């Protein structure tokens, strides 16, 4: 999703969990992890942790109504998810709001039975839930104990669950009372699987799979199988599953795809959960598939230059004695002439590398940027030739010169990256040259301004500090500006692991740049 795109909007109406693993707190994490915009309306404040619920304070129903209407009249919503509705009046307010605003895409998680098996709501509230919420339910997501409670409130007797077929029967029985679709969660009853058949797991070692049953409009049943995970960290799984489904629906998934993706998400969240959070049933890992880039968008270059793997090399490169002697005007002329010839040969390979970047690019913008930089290199070589002539270095000498080891090592490393890796890696490999020369020239212009008069190398300093090369490069102008714009654009599309690989490429190229200065100083 681009930075400009409006994310899908999911509203969760639920109770809070100060321990962070369930309720509103879990919902926000899940919805955000799925790339959606999370909004909340809190129905109840709880005093709870991983060991249990100590107290519940119901939010005044009219205040809840005000909260809901404030959100719906301003931001709007794509999918609504509900959790704990802790009183009859709360149930009625939510139902009235769903009806008033014609909110049809709803994922209703009937939070009614605690992990220990205790019923959280009085029978009258459960009855109100059935009467008022069921007619507005697109998907109901009860677990087995909650489904039994709902059916018993409807005076329907449920047999003991001994098979997947029994689970399907329970789901279909619930569906006849209003909800369009039912997802009956089977986490409480693991099965073993032989071939295509499921059998109730009677021993701990037989617990192989969990089967959630989705019964869709028309009565078709779909079994969604997940591997059984032996973990006590299951706090908030119901809340999180419903929120994941809601987010997937908001993103445009079909119902079956939304459910399957959510079940996979929860299975991985349990499997990768953290040990040591709380003394009871710990939380799942809501962020298992998310990563955080180690820099803010627009600051990849800053991250590169200050990275521990780069920083010392960058300093040695941009503060090299060759560059300092240029600024002071004390560099041996023969050293500079040798450097100029090698730099000419370097620029040829640098143009080749940018041509390769153009070939590897996949958009007209990529091709245009490569062409722009090659154009800058061509102009730089024209100026380079005339500048070399002022030092007595003729075109014929440069054309017949042999590359130094430093020049060959650096340029072939860059070209090798271009051949073996992707477009962006090649840009990173070329970056120390453009960024470094700009940095050096600006530094020399400030630190050695007093020596500018009579300094035969000052024209070189000015050529790399001027706007044509890199002025206002943050705005994308000049040769350096084109590169920086490109680096920032592509960096935010990388994984955190890939960023560290790119840091290594940049660090090595920076070290090779330092070697190029040393070659000039030693005429090697």
C-alpha positions as CSV (number, residue, x, y, z in Angstrom):
1,X,0.0,0.0,0.0
2,X,1.4,3.4,-0.9
3,X,1.8,6.1,1.6
4,X,-1.0,8.1,-0.1
5,X,-3.6,5.2,-0.2
6,X,-6.4,5.2,2.3
7,X,-6.2,2.0,4.3
8,X,-9.3,-0.1,4.9
9,X,-11.2,0.9,8.0
10,X,-12.1,-1.6,10.7
11,X,-14.1,-0.6,13.8
12,X,-13.9,-2.8,16.9
13,X,-16.5,-2.6,19.6
14,X,-15.2,-4.5,22.6
15,X,-13.9,-4.4,26.1
16,X,-10.4,-3.5,27.2
17,X,-7.7,-5.7,28.5
18,X,-5.0,-3.9,30.5
19,X,-2.7,-6.8,30.2
20,X,-2.7,-6.2,26.4
21,X,-3.4,-9.7,25.1
22,X,-7.1,-9.6,24.4
23,X,-10.0,-7.2,23.8
24,X,-9.5,-3.8,22.3
25,X,-5.8,-3.9,22.8
26,X,-5.4,-7.1,20.8
27,X,-7.8,-5.9,18.2
28,X,-5.8,-2.8,17.5
29,X,-2.6,-4.8,17.1
30,X,-4.2,-7.3,14.7
31,X,-6.0,-4.8,12.6
32,X,-2.9,-2.6,12.3
33,X,-0.7,-5.7,11.5
34,X,-3.0,-6.4,8.6
35,X,-2.5,-3.0,7.1
36,X,-5.9,-1.6,8.1
37,X,-6.9,1.5,10.1
38,X,-8.2,0.5,13.5
39,X,-11.0,2.4,15.3
40,X,-12.4,1.6,18.7
41,X,-15.5,1.9,20.9
42,X,-14.9,0.5,24.3
43,X,-17.9,-1.3,25.9
44,X,-16.3,-2.2,29.2
45,X,-13.2,-1.6,31.3
46,X,-11.8,-4.7,32.8
47,X,-9.4,-5.5,35.6
48,X,-7.7,-8.6,34.3
49,X,-4.4,-10.3,33.5
50,X,-3.2,-13.6,32.0
51,X,-4.5,-15.4,35.1
52,X,-8.1,-14.1,35.0
53,X,-10.7,-11.3,35.2
54,X,-10.9,-9.5,38.5
55,X,-13.6,-6.9,37.7
56,X,-15.7,-5.3,34.9
57,X,-16.8,-1.7,34.7
58,X,-19.4,-1.3,32.0
59,X,-19.2,1.9,29.9
60,X,-22.5,3.8,30.1
61,X,-24.5,2.7,27.0
62,X,-25.4,6.2,25.9
63,X,-21.7,7.2,26.0
64,X,-20.9,4.1,23.9
65,X,-23.6,5.2,21.4
66,X,-22.0,8.7,21.3
67,X,-18.6,7.1,20.7
68,X,-19.9,5.0,17.8
69,X,-21.8,7.8,16.1
70,X,-18.8,10.1,16.4
71,X,-16.6,7.6,14.5
72,X,-19.2,6.6,12.0
73,X,-20.3,10.1,11.1
74,X,-16.7,11.2,10.5
75,X,-14.3,8.5,9.5
76,X,-16.8,5.8,8.3
77,X,-16.1,2.1,8.4
78,X,-15.7,-0.9,6.0
79,X,-16.1,-3.7,8.5
80,X,-17.3,-3.9,12.1
81,X,-16.0,-6.4,14.6
82,X,-17.6,-6.8,18.0
83,X,-16.3,-8.5,21.2
84,X,-17.4,-8.3,24.7
85,X,-20.9,-6.7,25.0
86,X,-21.3,-6.8,28.8
87,X,-25.0,-5.9,29.4
88,X,-28.4,-5.9,27.8
89,X,-28.5,-2.1,27.2
90,X,-25.0,-2.3,25.6
91,X,-26.3,-5.0,23.3
92,X,-29.3,-3.0,22.3
93,X,-27.3,0.2,21.7
94,X,-24.9,-1.7,19.4
95,X,-27.7,-3.3,17.5
96,X,-29.5,0.1,17.1
97,X,-26.3,1.6,15.7
98,X,-25.7,-1.3,13.3
99,X,-29.2,-0.9,12.0
100,X,-29.2,2.9,11.8
101,X,-26.0,3.1,9.8
102,X,-26.8,0.0,7.7
103,X,-23.6,-1.8,8.8
104,X,-23.9,-5.2,7.1
105,X,-20.3,-6.4,7.1
106,X,-20.0,-7.5,10.7
107,X,-17.8,-10.1,12.4
108,X,-19.4,-10.9,15.8
109,X,-17.3,-12.6,18.4
110,X,-19.7,-13.6,21.2
111,X,-17.5,-13.3,24.2
112,X,-19.5,-15.1,26.8
113,X,-17.4,-17.9,28.4
114,X,-14.1,-17.4,30.1
115,X,-11.0,-19.6,29.5
116,X,-11.8,-21.4,32.7
117,X,-15.3,-22.2,31.5
118,X,-17.2,-19.6,33.6
119,X,-20.1,-17.9,32.0
120,X,-19.4,-14.1,31.8
121,X,-22.9,-12.9,31.0
122,X,-26.3,-13.5,32.6
123,X,-28.9,-15.5,30.7
124,X,-30.9,-12.3,30.0
125,X,-28.0,-10.7,28.3
126,X,-27.3,-13.8,26.1
127,X,-31.0,-13.8,25.1
128,X,-30.8,-10.1,24.2
129,X,-27.7,-10.8,22.2
130,X,-29.6,-13.4,20.2
131,X,-32.6,-11.2,19.7
132,X,-30.9,-8.0,18.7
133,X,-27.4,-8.8,17.4
134,X,-28.0,-12.0,15.4
135,X,-30.2,-10.2,12.8
136,X,-27.2,-8.0,12.0
137,X,-24.5,-10.7,12.0
138,X,-22.6,-11.4,8.8
139,X,-20.3,-13.8,10.5
140,X,-20.6,-15.2,14.0
141,X,-17.4,-16.7,15.5
142,X,-18.2,-18.7,18.7
143,X,-16.1,-21.4,20.2
144,X,-17.7,-24.7,21.3
145,X,-18.6,-23.6,24.8
146,X,-20.1,-20.3,23.5
147,X,-22.1,-22.1,20.8
148,X,-23.5,-24.5,23.5
149,X,-24.5,-21.5,25.7
150,X,-26.2,-19.8,22.8
151,X,-28.2,-22.9,21.8
152,X,-29.1,-23.7,25.4
153,X,-30.5,-20.2,25.7
154,X,-32.6,-21.1,22.7
155,X,-33.7,-24.3,24.5
156,X,-31.8,-26.4,22.1
157,X,-30.0,-29.4,23.5
158,X,-26.5,-30.1,22.1
159,X,-24.9,-33.6,22.2
160,X,-21.3,-34.0,23.3
161,X,-18.9,-33.1,20.6
162,X,-17.3,-36.4,19.4
163,X,-16.7,-35.6,15.7
164,X,-16.3,-32.9,13.1
165,X,-19.8,-33.8,11.9
166,X,-21.1,-32.8,15.4
167,X,-19.4,-29.5,15.1
168,X,-21.0,-28.9,11.7
169,X,-24.5,-29.7,13.1
170,X,-24.0,-27.2,15.9
171,X,-22.9,-24.5,13.5
172,X,-25.9,-25.2,11.2
173,X,-28.3,-25.1,14.2
174,X,-27.0,-21.6,15.1
175,X,-27.2,-20.4,11.6
176,X,-31.0,-21.0,11.5
177,X,-31.5,-18.3,14.1
178,X,-30.2,-15.3,12.2
179,X,-26.5,-15.1,11.5
180,X,-25.7,-15.4,7.7
181,X,-22.5,-17.3,8.3
182,X,-21.0,-19.2,11.2
183,X,-17.4,-20.0,12.0
184,X,-17.4,-22.5,14.8
185,X,-13.9,-22.6,16.4
186,X,-12.6,-26.0,17.3
187,X,-9.6,-25.0,19.4
188,X,-11.1,-26.6,22.5
189,X,-11.4,-30.0,20.8
190,X,-8.3,-31.2,18.9
191,X,-8.5,-34.2,16.5
192,X,-6.1,-36.7,15.0
193,X,-6.3,-37.3,11.3
194,X,-6.0,-40.6,9.5
195,X,-6.2,-40.1,5.7
196,X,-9.0,-37.7,5.2
197,X,-10.9,-38.6,8.3
198,X,-10.9,-36.8,11.6
199,X,-11.1,-38.6,15.0
200,X,-11.4,-37.1,18.4
201,X,-8.0,-37.0,20.1
202,X,-8.4,-39.1,23.3
203,X,-4.8,-38.9,24.4
204,X,-2.4,-36.0,24.5
205,X,-0.1,-37.5,21.9
206,X,-3.0,-37.8,19.4
207,X,-3.6,-34.1,19.3
208,X,-2.6,-33.4,15.7
209,X,-5.0,-30.8,14.2
210,X,-7.6,-28.2,15.1
211,X,-10.7,-28.0,12.8
212,X,-12.7,-24.8,12.5
213,X,-16.0,-25.2,10.7
214,X,-17.3,-22.4,8.4
215,X,-20.9,-22.8,7.5
216,X,-21.8,-20.2,4.8
217,X,-25.2,-19.0,3.5
218,X,-27.0,-21.9,1.9
219,X,-25.7,-24.3,4.5
220,X,-22.4,-25.5,2.9
221,X,-19.8,-26.4,5.4
222,X,-16.1,-25.8,4.9
223,X,-13.5,-27.4,7.3
224,X,-10.5,-25.2,7.9
225,X,-7.6,-27.3,9.3
226,X,-4.7,-26.0,11.3
227,X,-1.9,-27.9,13.1
228,X,-2.4,-28.3,16.8
229,X,0.0,-26.2,18.8
230,X,0.7,-27.3,22.3
231,X,1.0,-23.9,24.1
232,X,-0.5,-22.2,27.1
233,X,-0.2,-18.9,25.3
234,X,-3.7,-18.6,24.0
235,X,-4.9,-15.5,25.7
236,X,-6.9,-13.4,23.2
237,X,-7.0,-15.9,20.4
238,X,-10.8,-15.5,19.9
239,X,-10.5,-11.7,19.8
240,X,-7.5,-11.8,17.5
241,X,-9.1,-14.3,15.1
242,X,-12.2,-12.2,14.6
243,X,-10.2,-9.1,14.1
244,X,-8.0,-10.8,11.5
245,X,-11.1,-12.0,9.6
246,X,-12.6,-8.5,9.8
247,X,-9.3,-7.0,8.5
248,X,-9.1,-9.5,5.7
249,X,-12.7,-8.8,4.6
250,X,-11.9,-5.0,4.7
251,X,-9.0,-5.7,2.4
252,X,-11.3,-7.4,-0.1
253,X,-10.9,-11.1,0.6
254,X,-13.8,-13.5,0.1
255,X,-15.2,-14.9,3.3
256,X,-13.6,-18.3,2.9
257,X,-10.3,-16.8,2.0
258,X,-10.5,-14.3,4.9
259,X,-11.2,-17.1,7.3
260,X,-8.4,-19.4,6.0
261,X,-5.9,-16.5,6.1
262,X,-7.0,-15.6,9.7
263,X,-6.6,-19.2,10.9
264,X,-3.1,-19.4,9.4
265,X,-2.3,-16.1,11.1
266,X,-3.5,-17.3,14.5
267,X,-1.8,-20.6,14.2
268,X,1.5,-18.8,13.6
269,X,0.8,-16.3,16.3
270,X,0.4,-19.2,18.9
271,X,3.4,-21.0,17.5
272,X,5.7,-17.9,17.8
273,X,4.3,-16.6,21.0
274,X,6.6,-15.3,23.7
275,X,7.3,-17.2,26.9
276,X,7.4,-15.3,30.1
277,X,4.7,-12.7,29.6
278,X,2.4,-13.2,32.6
279,X,2.0,-16.2,34.9
280,X,-1.1,-17.6,33.3
281,X,-2.3,-18.0,29.7
282,X,0.1,-15.7,27.9
283,X,-0.6,-13.6,24.8
284,X,-0.1,-14.7,21.3
285,X,2.4,-13.0,19.0
286,X,0.3,-10.5,17.0
287,X,3.2,-9.1,15.0
288,X,4.9,-12.4,13.8
289,X,4.7,-11.4,10.2
290,X,5.5,-7.7,10.6
291,X,9.0,-6.1,10.5
292,X,10.1,-2.6,11.3
293,X,12.7,-0.9,9.1
294,X,15.5,0.6,11.2
295,X,15.0,4.0,9.7
296,X,12.2,6.5,9.1
297,X,11.0,6.8,5.4
298,X,13.2,9.4,3.7
299,X,16.2,8.7,6.0
300,X,17.8,5.6,4.4
301,X,20.9,7.5,3.3
302,X,21.3,8.9,6.9
303,X,21.0,5.3,8.2
304,X,23.7,4.1,5.8
305,X,26.2,6.8,6.6
306,X,25.8,6.4,10.4
307,X,25.6,2.6,10.4
308,X,28.4,1.0,12.6
309,X,29.6,-1.1,9.6
310,X,29.9,2.0,7.5
311,X,30.7,5.0,9.7
312,X,34.4,4.5,10.1
313,X,34.9,3.7,6.4
314,X,32.8,6.7,5.5
315,X,34.9,9.0,7.7
316,X,38.2,7.6,6.3
317,X,37.0,8.0,2.8
318,X,35.5,11.5,3.1
319,X,38.4,12.8,5.3
320,X,41.2,11.1,3.3
321,X,44.6,12.8,3.2
322,X,44.3,13.0,-0.6
323,X,41.1,15.1,-0.4
324,X,42.6,17.2,2.4
325,X,45.7,18.0,0.4
326,X,43.4,19.0,-2.5
327,X,41.6,21.4,-0.3
328,X,44.8,22.8,1.1
329,X,46.4,23.1,-2.4
330,X,49.4,21.0,-1.3
331,X,48.8,17.8,-3.2
332,X,51.7,16.8,-5.5
333,X,50.8,17.6,-9.1
334,X,51.9,14.3,-10.4
335,X,49.7,12.5,-7.9
336,X,46.7,14.6,-9.1
337,X,47.5,13.9,-12.8
338,X,47.7,10.1,-12.1
339,X,44.4,10.4,-10.2
340,X,42.7,12.3,-13.1
341,X,43.7,9.6,-15.6
342,X,42.4,6.8,-13.4
343,X,39.2,8.8,-12.7
344,X,38.6,9.1,-16.4
345,X,38.8,5.3,-16.7
346,X,36.6,5.0,-13.7
347,X,33.9,7.2,-15.2
348,X,33.7,4.9,-18.2
349,X,33.0,1.9,-16.0
350,X,30.6,4.0,-13.9
351,X,28.6,4.9,-17.0
352,X,28.5,1.2,-17.9
353,X,27.2,0.4,-14.5
354,X,24.4,3.0,-14.9
355,X,23.6,1.6,-18.3
356,X,23.3,-1.8,-16.6
357,X,21.0,-0.2,-14.0
358,X,18.8,1.0,-16.8
359,X,18.6,-2.5,-18.3
360,X,17.7,-4.0,-14.9
361,X,15.1,-1.3,-14.2
362,X,11.5,-2.2,-14.6
363,X,9.7,1.1,-15.0
364,X,10.1,4.1,-17.3
365,X,11.1,6.1,-14.2
366,X,14.0,3.7,-13.5
367,X,15.1,4.0,-17.1
368,X,14.8,7.8,-17.1
369,X,16.9,8.1,-13.9
370,X,19.6,5.8,-15.3
371,X,19.7,7.9,-18.5
372,X,19.8,11.1,-16.5
373,X,22.8,10.0,-14.5
374,X,24.6,8.7,-17.7
375,X,24.0,12.2,-19.1
376,X,25.6,13.8,-16.1
377,X,28.5,11.4,-16.4
378,X,28.9,12.4,-20.1
379,X,29.0,16.0,-19.2
380,X,31.4,15.3,-16.3
381,X,33.8,13.5,-18.7
382,X,33.7,16.5,-21.1
383,X,34.6,18.8,-18.3
384,X,37.1,16.3,-17.0
385,X,38.9,16.2,-20.4
386,X,39.3,19.9,-20.6
387,X,40.3,20.1,-16.9
388,X,42.9,17.3,-17.5
389,X,44.3,19.3,-20.4
390,X,45.0,22.2,-18.1
391,X,47.3,19.9,-16.2
392,X,49.0,18.6,-19.3
393,X,47.1,15.4,-19.5
394,X,45.9,14.8,-23.0
395,X,42.9,12.8,-24.3
396,X,45.3,10.3,-26.0
397,X,47.1,9.7,-22.7
398,X,43.9,8.9,-20.9
399,X,42.6,6.6,-23.6
400,X,45.8,4.6,-23.6
401,X,46.2,4.5,-19.8
402,X,46.0,1.2,-17.9
403,X,43.6,0.8,-15.1
404,X,45.2,0.6,-11.7
405,X,44.4,-2.3,-9.4
406,X,42.3,0.0,-7.2
407,X,40.3,1.2,-10.2
408,X,39.7,-2.3,-11.5
409,X,38.8,-3.7,-8.0
410,X,36.3,-1.0,-7.4
411,X,34.6,-0.8,-10.7
412,X,34.4,-4.6,-11.2
413,X,32.9,-5.0,-7.8
414,X,30.2,-2.6,-8.7
415,X,29.6,-4.3,-12.0
416,X,29.6,-7.7,-10.3
417,X,26.9,-6.5,-7.9
418,X,24.9,-5.4,-11.0
419,X,25.3,-8.7,-12.7
420,X,24.4,-10.9,-9.7
421,X,22.0,-8.9,-7.7
422,X,19.0,-6.7,-8.3
423,X,18.5,-3.1,-9.5
424,X,18.5,-1.6,-6.1
425,X,21.6,-3.4,-4.9
426,X,23.5,-1.9,-7.9
427,X,22.3,1.6,-7.0
428,X,23.6,1.1,-3.5
429,X,26.9,-0.1,-4.8
430,X,27.3,3.0,-6.9
431,X,26.1,5.4,-4.1
432,X,29.4,6.0,-2.3
433,X,30.9,7.6,-5.3
434,X,28.2,10.2,-5.9
435,X,27.4,10.8,-2.2
436,X,31.0,10.9,-1.1
437,X,32.3,13.3,-3.7
438,X,29.5,15.7,-2.9
439,X,30.2,15.4,0.8
440,X,34.0,15.9,0.3
441,X,33.6,18.9,-1.9
442,X,31.2,20.7,0.5
443,X,33.5,20.0,3.4
444,X,36.6,21.2,1.6
445,X,34.8,24.4,0.5
446,X,33.9,25.2,4.1
447,X,37.2,24.1,5.8
448,X,39.7,25.4,3.2
449,X,38.0,28.6,2.0
450,X,41.1,30.6,3.1
451,X,43.3,28.6,0.7
452,X,41.0,29.0,-2.3
453,X,42.9,31.9,-3.8
454,X,45.8,30.4,-5.8
455,X,44.7,26.8,-5.2
456,X,45.1,25.0,-8.5
457,X,42.7,22.4,-7.4
458,X,39.9,24.7,-6.3
459,X,38.1,24.3,-9.5
460,X,37.8,20.6,-8.8
461,X,36.3,21.4,-5.4
462,X,33.7,23.7,-6.9
463,X,32.7,21.3,-9.7
464,X,31.5,18.8,-7.1
465,X,30.0,21.2,-4.6
466,X,27.9,23.0,-7.2
467,X,24.2,22.6,-7.8
468,X,24.6,20.9,-11.1
469,X,26.3,17.9,-9.4
470,X,24.5,17.7,-6.2
471,X,23.0,21.0,-5.0
472,X,19.8,20.7,-3.0
473,X,20.1,16.9,-3.5
474,X,17.3,16.2,-1.0
475,X,15.0,17.8,-3.5
476,X,16.1,15.4,-6.3
477,X,18.1,18.0,-8.3
478,X,21.6,17.3,-9.7
479,X,23.3,14.0,-10.2
480,X,23.4,13.2,-6.5
481,X,19.8,14.3,-6.1
482,X,18.6,11.8,-8.6
483,X,20.4,9.0,-6.8
484,X,19.1,10.0,-3.3
485,X,15.6,10.2,-4.5
486,X,15.9,6.7,-5.9
487,X,17.6,5.3,-2.8
488,X,14.8,6.6,-0.6
489,X,12.1,5.4,-2.9
490,X,13.3,1.8,-3.0
491,X,14.6,1.4,0.5
492,X,11.2,1.3,2.1
493,X,10.3,-1.7,-0.1
494,X,13.0,-3.8,1.4
495,X,12.9,-6.3,4.3
496,X,14.9,-5.6,7.4
497,X,17.2,-8.4,6.6
498,X,17.8,-7.2,3.1
499,X,18.6,-3.7,4.4
500,X,21.5,-5.2,6.3
501,X,22.8,-7.0,3.2
502,X,22.7,-3.6,1.4
503,X,24.6,-2.0,4.2
504,X,27.4,-4.6,3.6
505,X,27.5,-3.7,-0.1
506,X,27.6,0.0,0.7
507,X,30.4,-0.5,3.3
508,X,32.6,-2.5,0.9
509,X,32.1,0.0,-1.9
510,X,33.0,2.8,0.5
511,X,36.2,1.0,1.5
512,X,37.1,0.6,-2.2
513,X,36.5,4.4,-2.7
514,X,39.0,5.0,0.1
515,X,41.4,2.8,-1.7
516,X,40.9,4.9,-4.9
517,X,42.1,8.0,-3.0
518,X,45.1,6.1,-1.6
519,X,45.9,5.0,-5.2
520,X,46.0,8.6,-6.2
521,X,48.1,9.7,-3.3
522,X,50.7,6.9,-3.8
523,X,50.4,6.9,-7.7
524,X,49.9,3.2,-7.4
